[in-house]
Amino acid sequence: MSKKDGDQRQEIFDYARQKYGSEPDYPWSSYPTYAALRHTDSKKWYALLMTVRGSALGLPSDERVEILNLKCDPLLKGSLLMKEGFLPAYHMNKGSWITVCLDRGVETEEILTLLDMSYELTGAKARNQKDTLRRISHWIVPANPRYFDIESAFEASDEILWKQSSSIEVGDTVYMYVAAPYSAIRYKCEAVEVKIPYRYQSEKVRMKYLMKIRKIRKFDGVPIDREMLRRHGVVTVRGPRGIPGGLEEEIEKIYGKD
């Protein structure tokens, strides 16, 4: 394996060692490169790295692919599977695990965020807490100005239709993260209608459902930018995800409660 091919594998090992004190475990003598990372309290795997043929993953090539299996919040799994580099879990429970193809375009920051999630979901405390997988009701949803001018849309109306690719329900809070040139959360919204049937597909976008969101507030003073998001563990926003409670509290301190 070349250094380039193993970049993300090594970054994962380094991160797990520094943050969790985890060292890779090689449980199968027949597959000496297969590595597991075990939780420090539960001793359960929270990550499994393997190299398998692409055809075994449903890919059109037999080229060998380095993959990472992670435990994943089922509410996020659907939106992840719509993105390149993510696949249904290989040889794991497909309801609660996901496979990431390494060195195939998925940003390392996003992988490490998902690694953190997997660590939390496999801990001993997680098994005993009923609210660990409690339904998300406060979300961060990305918007890319290259594909849709959300600023102009909200200037024209307080209600707009938006792609729905997660389990957002009526009444949920939706924070809209607008990519460059803003790279910040710009709007706080409420979902007022969901699961509106809509079929559209292009090279960049695929949609089955829309939701209607209503603008509650625009954040046009102090920026809720990437630096603030990173302080609360949000290193990338490439799909709908729950907003950390601490981040929401900081936003409320700056702008006040609605």
C-alpha positions in Angstrom: 0.0 0.0 0.0 1.5 3.4 -0.9 1.7 6.2 1.5 -0.9 8.1 -0.4 -3.4 5.2 -0.3 -3.0 4.9 3.4 -3.2 8.5 4.4 -6.6 8.4 6.0 -6.0 5.1 7.6 -3.0 6.5 9.5 -4.9 9.7 10.3 -7.7 7.6 11.9 -5.2 5.7 14.0 -3.4 8.8 15.1 -6.6 10.5 16.0 -8.0 7.5 17.9 -4.7 7.2 19.8 -4.6 10.9 20.8 -8.2 11.3 21.7 -9.3 7.9 23.1 -6.0 6.1 23.8 -7.1 3.4 21.3 -4.5 1.2 19.6 -5.5 -0.9 16.5 -6.2 -4.5 17.3 -5.7 -7.1 14.6 -8.1 -9.9 15.5 -7.7 -12.2 12.4 -4.5 -14.0 11.6 -5.8 -14.8 8.1 -6.3 -11.1 7.5 -3.4 -9.4 9.1 -4.2 -5.9 7.8 -7.8 -5.9 9.1 -7.7 -3.6 12.1 -10.3 -2.9 14.9 -10.5 0.0 17.3 -12.1 -0.9 20.6 -13.9 1.4 23.1 -11.9 2.0 26.2 -14.8 1.2 28.6 -17.1 -1.3 26.8 -14.2 -3.0 24.8 -16.6 -3.2 21.8 -15.4 -2.2 18.4 -16.2 1.3 17.3 -14.3 1.1 14.1 -13.2 -1.7 11.7 -10.8 -1.1 8.8 -10.6 -3.7 6.0 -9.5 -4.0 2.4 -12.0 -5.7 0.2 -12.7 -6.1 -3.5 -15.0 -3.5 -5.0 -17.4 -6.1 -6.3 -18.1 -7.3 -2.7 -19.3 -3.7 -2.0 -21.5 -3.6 -5.1 -19.0 -1.4 -7.0 -18.4 -2.1 -10.7 -14.7 -2.9 -10.2 -12.7 -5.7 -8.5 -10.1 -3.1 -7.5 -9.3 -3.5 -3.7 -10.8 -0.7 -1.6 -9.8 0.3 1.9 -13.0 0.7 3.9 -14.0 1.8 7.4 -17.1 0.5 9.2 -18.6 2.8 11.8 -21.7 2.7 14.0 -24.0 5.5 12.9 -27.1 7.2 14.2 -29.9 5.7 12.0 -31.4 9.1 11.5 -28.2 10.3 9.7 -27.6 7.1 7.7 -30.0 7.8 4.9 -28.5 11.2 4.1 -24.9 9.8 4.2 -25.8 7.0 1.8 -26.8 9.6 -0.8 -23.2 10.9 -0.9 -20.3 9.5 -2.8 -17.9 7.4 -0.7 -20.6 6.0 1.7 -22.1 2.5 1.3 -24.4 0.2 3.3 -22.4 -1.5 6.0 -20.2 -4.4 4.8 -20.6 -7.5 7.0 -22.2 -5.4 9.8 -25.7 -4.6 10.9 -26.9 -2.3 8.0 -29.5 -0.7 10.3 -26.9 0.8 12.7 -23.6 0.7 10.8 -22.2 2.3 7.7 -19.2 1.8 5.4 -16.9 4.6 4.3 -14.5 4.2 1.4 -11.2 5.7 2.4 -9.1 7.9 0.2 -12.1 8.2 -2.2 -13.0 11.8 -1.7 -14.7 11.8 1.8 -13.0 14.5 3.8 -11.0 13.3 6.8 -12.7 15.8 9.1 -16.1 14.3 8.3 -14.7 10.8 8.9 -13.3 11.8 12.3 -16.6 13.4 13.2 -18.4 10.1 12.4 -15.6 8.2 14.3 -16.5 10.3 17.4 -20.2 9.4 16.9 -19.4 5.7 16.7 -17.3 5.9 19.8 -20.2 7.5 21.7 -22.7 4.9 20.4 -20.6 1.9 21.4 -19.8 3.0 24.9 -21.2 1.3 28.0 -23.1 4.4 29.0 -24.8 4.6 25.6 -26.3 1.1 26.1 -27.9 2.2 29.3 -29.2 5.5 28.2 -32.6 5.4 26.4 -32.1 8.9 25.0 -28.9 8.1 23.2 -30.7 7.6 20.0 -33.6 9.9 20.8 -35.1 11.4 17.7 -33.3 14.5 16.5 -35.6 17.6 16.5 -33.1 20.4 16.0 -31.0 20.2 12.8 -28.3 21.8 10.8 -29.0 21.6 7.1 -26.5 22.7 4.4 -27.3 25.1 1.5 -24.9 25.6 -1.4 -25.3 29.0 -3.1 -23.8 27.6 -6.3 -27.0 25.5 -6.8 -29.6 27.7 -5.1 -29.8 31.3 -4.0 -31.3 30.9 -0.5 -30.6 34.5 0.4 -32.8 35.8 -2.4 -35.4 33.1 -1.8 -35.8 34.2 1.9 -35.8 37.9 0.8 -38.8 37.1 -1.4 -40.7 34.9 1.1 -40.5 33.7 4.7 -41.4 30.2 3.5 -39.5 28.2 1.0 -39.4 24.6 -0.3 -36.2 22.6 0.4 -34.9 19.2 -0.3 -35.7 16.7 2.4 -33.2 13.8 2.9 -33.6 13.1 6.6 -36.2 12.4 9.2 -37.2 16.0 9.8 -40.8 16.3 11.1 -43.3 19.1 11.3 -42.3 21.5 14.2 -38.6 20.6 14.1 -36.1 23.5 14.2 -33.8 23.7 11.1 -30.7 25.8 11.1 -29.6 26.6 7.6 -25.8 26.5 7.1 -24.9 28.4 3.9 -21.6 27.5 2.3 -19.0 29.9 0.8 -18.9 32.8 0.6 -20.7 32.8 4.0 -19.6 29.4 5.5 -21.9 30.1 8.5 -25.4 29.3 9.9 -27.5 32.1 8.4 -31.1 31.2 9.3 -33.1 29.6 12.0 -36.3 28.0 10.5 -39.2 25.7 11.5 -40.4 22.8 9.4 -44.0 23.4 8.6 -44.7 20.7 6.0 -42.6 17.6 5.3 -42.5 14.6 2.9 -43.9 16.5 -0.1 -43.4 14.1 -3.0 -41.0 15.4 -5.6 -39.0 13.5 -8.2 -35.8 15.1 -9.6 -32.4 13.8 -10.5 -29.3 15.4 -12.1 -25.6 14.7 -11.9 -25.3 16.8 -8.7 -28.7 16.4 -7.0 -31.3 13.7 -6.4 -34.6 14.4 -4.7 -37.6 12.3 -3.7 -39.2 14.6 -1.2 -39.3 18.3 -0.3 -40.1 20.1 2.9 -41.5 23.5 3.5 -39.5 25.6 6.0 -40.5 29.0 7.6 -37.8 31.5 8.4 -37.8 32.4 12.1 -34.7 34.5 12.3 -31.7 35.6 10.1 -28.3 35.7 11.7 -26.8 38.7 10.1 -24.8 40.2 13.0 -22.3 38.0 14.8 -21.4 35.2 12.3 -22.2 31.6 13.4 -19.2 30.6 11.4 -17.0 27.5 11.0 -14.8 28.5 13.9 -17.8 28.6 16.3 -19.1 25.3 14.9 -15.7 23.6 15.4 -15.7 24.6 19.0 -18.8 22.4 19.4 -17.5 19.5 17.4 -19.0 20.3 14.0 -16.1 20.2 11.6 -18.1 19.9 8.4 -21.7 20.2 7.3 -22.2 18.0 4.2 -25.7 16.7 5.1 -28.4 17.1 7.6 -27.2 16.5 11.2 -28.3 17.3 14.7 -27.1 20.5 16.2 -25.1 20.1 19.4 -26.9 21.6 22.4 -23.9 23.7 23.4 -23.9 25.4 20.0 -27.6 26.1 20.1 -27.1 27.6 23.6 -24.3 29.9 22.3 -26.5 31.1 19.4 -29.2 31.9 21.9 -26.8 33.8 24.1 -25.8 35.9 21.1 -29.2 36.5 19.5 -31.6 35.7 22.3 -34.4 33.1 22.4 -37.3 33.4 19.9 
